[in-house]
Amino acid sequence: MMDLSGAAPVADIHVLPGEIFFGSAPARLTTLLGSCVSAVLWHPARHLGGMCHYVLPTGRRATRGKPGMYADAAIRSLLADVLRAGTLPADYRVSLLGGGRMFPDNRRAHVPEVGERNVTAGAALLHAHGFLIHAHHTGGEGHRHVSFDLSTGVVDVRFEPRSTVAHCAARRAPGGLQA
C-alpha cells in the first residue's frame, strides 16, 4: 500500500543494553528492561530527545563499543547530546524506567539489588546534571516493554510481573512449549 499522506516515515529504533540514542522526530524508540534502567528525555518544543539503556550504576571496565553500559557514562553522554543540540537539561521532560527485581529469591539481607542501585544512581545523576524527572516507573518484580515516540513525547510502558514470566517458564519443556 502506498502512503499518500506526505508524512515522513517513522523510524523504529530498538535501544539495546549499553546503547544510547539521541535524535529528532519522527522516530519511535523501544527497549526491554529487567534490572536495567532507561532515562528517556523529550524536548516538547523541538520534538527531540533520547533514550539510554544502562546495565549497572558505575564501572571502570572497557565497554567494547557500548558507551552506555554504566549509568554515569550514559547520563553524561545524554547531557553532551542535549548541550550539542543547543538546549538545556531543564528543557526536557524526563522519565526514569526499569530497575526491576529479577531474582527476588536470591536477595541477601540489607544488600540492595542491582535494579534498585540502578534507579538510585540514575535519579541522582539526572538531578546532579540539572534534569527534572517528570515520570517514573521503576522497581517491582518483573520486566518492562518501553516505547517512546519522539513526535508526541508519549512513553508507553507495559509491565510484565514476574509471576507471568515464572508461569511461562513453568510451561516450557525440553522440546518446547507444552499445549
C-alpha positions as CSV (number, residue, x, y, z in Angstrom):
1,M,0.0,0.0,0.0
2,M,1.3,3.5,-0.9
3,D,1.4,6.2,1.7
4,L,-0.1,9.4,0.2
5,S,-0.2,11.4,3.4
6,G,3.1,13.1,2.8
7,A,4.2,12.4,6.3
8,A,7.7,11.3,6.9
9,P,8.0,7.6,7.8
10,V,8.6,6.7,11.4
11,A,11.9,5.1,12.1
12,D,11.7,2.2,14.7
13,I,14.9,2.1,16.7
14,H,15.5,-0.6,19.3
15,V,17.9,0.6,22.1
16,L,19.8,-2.4,23.4
17,P,21.7,-2.7,26.7
18,G,24.6,-0.3,26.7
19,E,23.2,1.8,23.8
20,I,22.2,5.5,23.7
21,F,20.1,7.2,21.0
22,F,19.5,11.0,20.7
23,G,17.7,12.5,17.8
24,S,14.6,14.1,16.5
25,A,11.1,13.1,15.3
26,P,9.9,11.1,13.5
27,A,11.3,8.1,15.4
28,R,10.0,5.5,17.8
29,L,12.4,4.1,20.4
30,T,11.8,0.8,22.1
31,T,13.6,-1.3,24.6
32,L,13.1,-4.1,27.1
33,L,14.1,-3.6,30.7
34,G,14.6,-6.0,33.6
35,S,17.0,-4.7,36.2
36,C,18.5,-2.3,33.7
37,V,17.2,1.3,33.6
38,S,16.4,3.8,30.8
39,A,16.4,7.5,31.1
40,V,14.0,8.9,28.4
41,L,14.4,12.6,27.5
42,W,11.9,14.7,25.4
43,H,12.0,18.3,24.4
44,P,8.4,19.3,23.8
45,A,9.0,22.4,21.7
46,R,11.7,20.9,19.4
47,H,10.4,17.2,19.3
48,L,13.8,15.8,20.0
49,G,15.2,13.6,22.7
50,G,16.7,10.3,23.5
51,M,17.0,7.2,25.5
52,C,19.8,5.3,27.2
53,H,19.7,1.7,28.4
54,Y,22.3,1.2,31.1
55,V,23.1,-2.1,32.9
56,L,25.0,-1.1,36.0
57,P,25.3,2.1,38.1
58,T,29.0,2.7,37.6
59,G,32.1,0.8,36.4
60,R,35.6,1.0,35.1
61,R,35.7,-1.8,32.6
62,A,36.0,-1.3,28.9
63,T,32.6,-1.5,27.3
64,R,33.6,-2.6,23.8
65,G,31.6,-0.1,21.8
66,K,28.7,0.1,24.3
67,P,29.2,3.7,25.7
68,G,26.1,3.4,27.9
69,M,26.7,0.3,29.9
70,Y,27.0,2.3,33.1
71,A,24.6,5.0,34.4
72,D,27.3,7.6,34.9
73,A,28.6,7.3,31.3
74,A,25.1,7.1,29.8
75,I,23.8,10.2,31.6
76,R,27.0,12.1,30.7
77,S,26.5,11.1,27.1
78,L,22.9,12.3,27.0
79,L,23.9,15.5,28.6
80,A,26.5,16.1,25.9
81,D,23.8,15.5,23.2
82,V,21.5,17.9,24.9
83,L,24.1,20.6,25.0
84,R,25.2,20.0,21.4
85,A,21.6,20.5,20.4
86,G,21.7,24.0,21.9
87,T,19.3,23.1,24.7
88,L,19.4,22.8,28.5
89,P,18.6,19.8,30.7
90,A,15.7,21.7,32.4
91,D,14.0,22.0,29.0
92,Y,13.3,18.2,28.9
93,R,10.6,16.0,30.2
94,V,12.4,13.1,31.7
95,S,11.1,9.6,32.5
96,L,13.1,7.1,34.6
97,L,12.1,3.5,33.9
98,G,13.1,-0.1,34.8
99,G,15.1,-1.3,37.8
100,G,13.0,-4.4,38.3
101,R,13.9,-7.1,40.8
102,M,14.6,-10.1,38.6
103,F,15.8,-12.5,41.2
104,P,14.0,-11.6,44.5
105,D,14.6,-15.1,45.9
106,N,18.3,-14.5,45.9
107,R,18.2,-11.3,47.9
108,R,20.7,-11.1,50.7
109,A,19.7,-9.2,53.8
110,H,20.4,-5.4,53.7
111,V,22.0,-5.6,50.2
112,P,20.1,-3.6,47.5
113,E,19.6,-5.4,44.3
114,V,21.2,-4.1,41.1
115,G,17.9,-2.8,39.8
116,E,17.4,-0.7,42.9
117,R,21.0,0.6,42.7
118,N,20.5,1.4,39.1
119,V,17.4,3.5,39.8
120,T,19.1,5.4,42.7
121,A,22.2,6.1,40.6
122,G,20.1,7.3,37.6
123,A,18.0,9.6,39.7
124,A,21.0,11.1,41.4
125,L,22.9,11.7,38.2
126,L,20.0,13.2,36.4
127,H,19.4,15.6,39.3
128,A,23.1,16.5,39.6
129,H,23.1,17.4,35.8
130,G,20.0,19.6,36.1
131,F,17.4,17.3,34.7
132,L,14.0,17.1,36.4
133,I,12.3,13.7,36.5
134,H,8.6,14.1,35.5
135,A,7.6,10.5,35.5
136,H,9.0,7.2,36.7
137,H,8.0,3.5,36.5
138,T,10.6,1.6,38.5
139,G,11.0,-1.4,40.7
140,G,8.7,-4.3,41.1
141,E,9.3,-8.0,40.3
142,G,9.3,-8.3,36.5
143,H,10.3,-6.6,33.3
144,R,9.1,-3.7,31.1
145,H,8.5,-3.2,27.4
146,V,9.1,0.5,26.7
147,S,8.1,2.5,23.6
148,F,8.8,6.3,23.2
149,D,7.5,8.4,20.3
150,L,9.7,11.4,19.6
151,S,6.9,13.1,17.7
152,T,4.4,13.2,20.6
153,G,6.6,12.5,23.7
154,V,4.3,9.6,24.7
155,V,6.2,7.0,26.7
156,D,4.3,3.7,26.8
157,V,5.3,1.2,29.5
158,R,4.0,-2.3,29.6
159,F,4.9,-4.1,32.8
160,E,5.2,-7.9,32.9
161,P,5.1,-9.2,36.5
162,R,7.5,-11.9,37.5
163,S,4.6,-14.3,38.2
164,T,3.7,-14.1,34.5
165,V,7.3,-14.9,33.5
166,A,7.5,-17.7,36.0
167,H,4.2,-19.1,34.7
168,C,5.5,-19.2,31.1
169,A,8.8,-20.7,32.2
170,A,7.0,-23.4,34.1
171,R,5.1,-24.4,31.0
172,R,8.3,-25.0,29.0
173,A,9.5,-28.5,28.3
174,P,12.8,-29.6,26.9
175,G,11.2,-30.0,23.5
176,G,9.4,-26.5,23.5
177,L,6.2,-25.1,24.9
178,Q,3.5,-27.5,26.1
179,A,-0.1,-27.1,25.0
